[in-house]
C-alpha cells in the first residue's frame, strides 16, 4: 500500500511536470511576445523615444523570463578597458560584438545613441529549467545579506508572537515568523517553504502571481494592533507576515513601530482572496449537489421504470444536453425575478443574497452526473446475488435497500468526492464570469484577455496539481470505505 | 380401410429451408427508433435545424464584420416581425441570418470534433483493449491527460493557438479522444475473453479481424451513446468559448459570441439575447435525445422479434 502510494505520488508529480512544461514552452514560444504589451499603459508614453522603447520592452521580457538581455554597459563590465569599450564603434566594442554573436546572441544597436545591445531567446529546455529551478524557495538563516546591518544575528528560535501564542521566529531569514498559529484556516501557518510562480504582468503588475490569487481583496481591514516597539495603533498590517527590509530603506515610521528590520509587512483585507472565494462557492455548491443528487439518484433507482424515474431521466438529459451557459442565464432570469442580484459585486461579500443564485446554479450543474451514476450503481447492485439471498432470508425490501444495496453502491460515489471539489473550481469559470465573482475561475479568462502569461502558467499548475492529488485522495479514500479494495494489484494475473 | 395419407414428391429445396423470422438489422433499428414519439419530434427539429443551417447561409451569407446598414438608424433594433423574423441587432443586421450562420459554425465544429474523437478513439481503444503491451503505455498517457481539467486545457490551448475554427477543433479533440478510447478499451477487455472470441483465436483469426468482426459490432450502441454525449458537449464548449471571446475569429458568426455581445441588451432588446440562448439549448437537447434513442435502437438486444 505504501509502496503503491509512493509510486502514484511520483507519477502524479511527473504528470504535473509534463503538463506545466508543455504549457510553459507553448505559451512562451507560440504566443507572440509583443502581445504582453497589449494593456501596458507606460509603453505609449515612450512612443517617440525608440531607445527607451527597446530598453523597456527587452527588460520586461528579461524579467518575465523570455530572453537574456544585455546592454553595452553590462557587456563592457568584464572588459579590461571599460572606457575604451564604451566608445561607439571602437575596436573593443567590435570584439565584444563578435563574442556575443558567437555565443548565439542577436546583437543590434540602439537607433539613437548607437550603443550596442544583445539578446538571446531561451530555448525550450532553458525555459523549463529556469522556471522549475526557481520554483521552490526555502527560507534559511543565511538568506539575508544586508551591507547596512553586518552584525545581524542568525538564529531560529521559539518565541511568542504579539498575541502571546507560541511561534517559530527567525533572525536572518527572509521572514520574521517561520511558523505561527492564528484563528483562520488552516490555523497553523508556515513560511519555511515558498513556491515561486513568478511575477504577474501586465495586470497586477509587479505582484507575485501566487499573492494575487491568495491574498485578500477589497479595502484594508483596520484593527488595533500592538507593534513590537510597544506602540499601539489602528493598522491594516499583518504582523505575522513581515519580511526583512534593508537598513538603508528603513524610515522613521518603520523605526517607530518595529524594533528590528522585519518591517515589510503584508496587509489585512476585508474581503477573502480569490482562492477562498472560489473554494467557498465550490464547497457550498458541492454540498447542495450531494444533498439533491444522492437522494435523487437513490429515489430514482427505488422507483425504477416508474413515473419518478422517468421524470428524473428527463431532468438528467436536460442538464447534460443544455449548454451550461444557456442554463446559467435561464436560472439567472428566474433568480432575478425573485429579487436576487444578477451580479455578485452588487451586494458584495457580506450579503447572503449575493451567494444564493451562484451556489444554486453550481449545485444544480453538479447534480445530473451524480444522479445518473448513483442510479446506475444502485440498479446494478440490486441485481446481485447477495440481494436475492437477503430476500430469500425474508428481509424486508426497505432493509435490503438501506443496509445492503446502499452501502455497496456508495463506494464508487466516494471515489469521486475529492475530485468533485476540484471540478467545482474549474467548472466555476463560466458561473464566476457571468456573475462577476472575483474568484480563481474568473481569473483564468481575465488573465488570458490581458496576455498575463505567468498568471496562466500559475493557474495551469495549481488546477492540474489539485486535480491530480484529488484523484489520488479519492483512490485512498475508497480503501477505507471498502476494505476489499486493494490498490496494489499483487497477484493479479492480467 | 382407405388410407388417408398421400405420398408427396420429395422437395429438395423445402428441406433445406430454415424457418426463421425475417430480420434485418437496419430495419429493426429504424422501426425501434421511430416507435418513440419524442424521438420523432426531436428528429424533425434537428433535421430542420441541420438543413436550415446548411442551406440558408449559402443563399444569405452573413459575417459579423460586414455591416452595410451601420449608418442607417432606422434598421437598428427592429423587433421580430414578418420581414425580420428574429429582428435586427445594434448594427442593423438581421438576427435570423446571424443565427443560422452561427448554428452552422457550431454544428460544423461539433460534428468534426466528434468525428475525429470517435474515429481516433474507437480505433485506438479497440487495439488498446486487446494488446497488453499497448495497454501499459497508453495507461500512462491517459493518466497524464485525464488529470488535466478539460476546461483549463481548452482555454489555455485556444490562448496559445489563437482563434479560428481549426484551432478550436484541435483544442476540443486533442485529449477528448483519449476518453472515448479508454471507454472502448474497458468494453473490449470485457468482451475479448468470451468463449466465442477464444474459439475464433484458436481457429487462427487475425487480431484485426477479431476486432472488426467479433468485437466492434457488439459496441455499436456504446459508440453511438458516446457520440450523442460528445456532440452537445462540444456545442456547449463552442458557445462557452465564444462567450469568453476565445472561440472563432471576429469575422465568423458564433452563437457564443452573439450571446456575449448581445448580453448588454438583455433588458432593452431582450430578443437579441434570448434567441441565441434558446437556439443553442434547442440544438443541443434535440441532438442529444436523437442520439440517445438511436443508441438504444442500435443495440440488437432491444430488437424483440
Interface residues (C-beta under 8 A of the other chain):
Chain A: X11 X12 X14 X15 X16 X18 X19 X23 X26 X27 X30 X31 X317 X318 X320 X321 X322 X323 X324 X325 X326 X327 X329 X330 X422 X423 X426 X427 X429 X430 X433 X444 X445 X448 X449 X456 X459 X460 X463 X464 X467 X468 X471 X494
Chain B: X132 X140 X143 X144 X147 X148 X149 X151 X152 X155 X156 X159 X160 X161 X229 X232 X235 X236 X239 X240 X243 X244 X245 X246 X256 X259 X273 X277 X278 X280 X281 X284 X285 X287 X288 X289 X292
